[in-house]
Amino acid sequence: MKQPYTISALITGGASGLGLATARHIIELGGCVTLLDVNKNIGNQISKQLGEKTLFIETDVTSEAAVDAALLRATNTFGKINLALNCAGVAPSERVLSKTGLMSTSSFARTIAINLISTFCVCRAAVNVMQHNEPDTEGQRGIIINTASIAAYDGQIGQAAYAASKGGIASMTLPLAREFSRLGIRVVTIAPGLFKTPLFDTLPPNATEALTANIPFPKRAGDPHEFAQLVLHIYHNTMLNGETIRLDGALRM
Ligand SMILES: NC(=O)c1ccc[n+]([C@@H]2O[C@H](COP(=O)([O-])OP(=O)(O)OC[C@H]3O[C@@H](n4cnc5c(N)ncnc54)[C@H](O)[C@@H]3O)[C@@H](O)[C@H]2O)c1
């Protein structure tokens, strides 16, 4: 028997990679999706492709006012948001002391702002709208899923800012889950290893070959659909809460 899906998801970074794969999966399953991204051209194209159950809102997730407005618009369009997925992110690599000079603190802060502070900003706005959802039979009103990285535990040279931003996402998962539990809102984080997305494709071929060779099994980069499948599993499995789940083929970098 077909399961009745009533997912209304909001996905940041939804115009590309992991966020887009999840949006496609949710639409295939009969849900609706609001995509937030800074990439207006691709966002509009994708929303046309995915059809009427998709809304694209050009949003820079580092702006609290823009995120709050997007959450309100999404809720008014689809009636509710019961899944918020944070995928917007950047992965710069920069040594603190390189041949070209000293890394600036503002460069560090920019990565923290896009990856970590905006994730908090979306959690804040999501819980504000989700608190008004009708609870299900278990009292659940919504699920927030954040995207960290295995760099949260295993950061490489050049990843001080990226690893710190992802470590922050992993660290705030439990306190947020504890706080939102009285509202029936779960918070779970996924820490992906290597996934074949446009972000991954920015790495030089010799770097991607070397990285995939280190993955114990399977010896390949993840398919974004495998990330989407985990999002859907978390959505359906009410016992998953307050945890960061590695999705990495046992890769330790
Ligand atoms: N691909 C991987 O191997 C991998 C591994 C570990 C973690 N991650 C994390 O997964 C998330 C998604 O990565 P991806 O591989 O799909 O990357 P991607 O580059 O394909 O997608 C990221 C999206 O975020 C958007 N974005 C960037 N800054 C934004 C902002 N300020 N406001 C709104 N949107 C913004 C981009 O326009 C882009 O569409 C990121 O947080 C990344 O750090 C990816």
The ligand as a Gaussian input file, in Angstrom:
#p B3LYP/6-31G(d) Opt

LIG

0 1
 N       29.398000      17.196000      -1.238000
 C       30.114000      16.730000      -0.233000
 O       31.015000      15.886000      -0.399000
 C       29.839000      17.221000       1.176000
 C       30.515000      16.594000       2.221000
 C       30.284000      17.002000       3.529000
 C       29.390000      18.034000       3.782000
 N       28.754000      18.635000       2.753000
 C       27.847000      19.740000       3.083000
 O       26.592000      19.525000       2.478000
 C       25.982000      20.787000       2.194000
 C       25.529000      20.791000       0.736000
 O       26.689000      20.643000      -0.065000
 P       26.620000      20.273000      -1.616000
 O       27.732000      19.321000      -1.851000
 O       25.230000      19.923000      -1.999000
 O       27.064000      21.696000      -2.222000
 P       26.530000      22.525000      -3.469000
 O       27.564000      23.571000      -3.702000
 O       26.142000      21.618000      -4.571000
 O       25.212000      23.206000      -2.889000
 C       25.258000      24.220000      -1.913000
 C       24.187000      25.246000      -2.226000
 O       24.221000      26.233000      -1.178000
 C       23.946000      27.482000      -1.778000
 N       24.418000      28.573000      -0.923000
 C       25.701000      28.909000      -0.629000
 N       25.705000      30.005000       0.161000
 C       24.420000      30.366000       0.370000
 C       23.793000      31.412000       1.100000
 N       24.505000      32.335000       1.755000
 N       22.429000      31.469000       1.108000
 C       21.712000      30.548000       0.419000
 N       22.250000      29.537000      -0.283000
 C       23.591000      29.447000      -0.312000
 C       24.677000      27.435000      -3.123000
 O       24.194000      28.410000      -4.033000
 C       24.405000      26.003000      -3.554000
 O       23.249000      25.914000      -4.368000
 C       27.033000      21.858000       2.522000
 O       26.735000      22.392000       3.800000
 C       28.328000      21.091000       2.562000
 O       29.271000      21.659000       3.441000
 C       28.957000      18.264000       1.447000

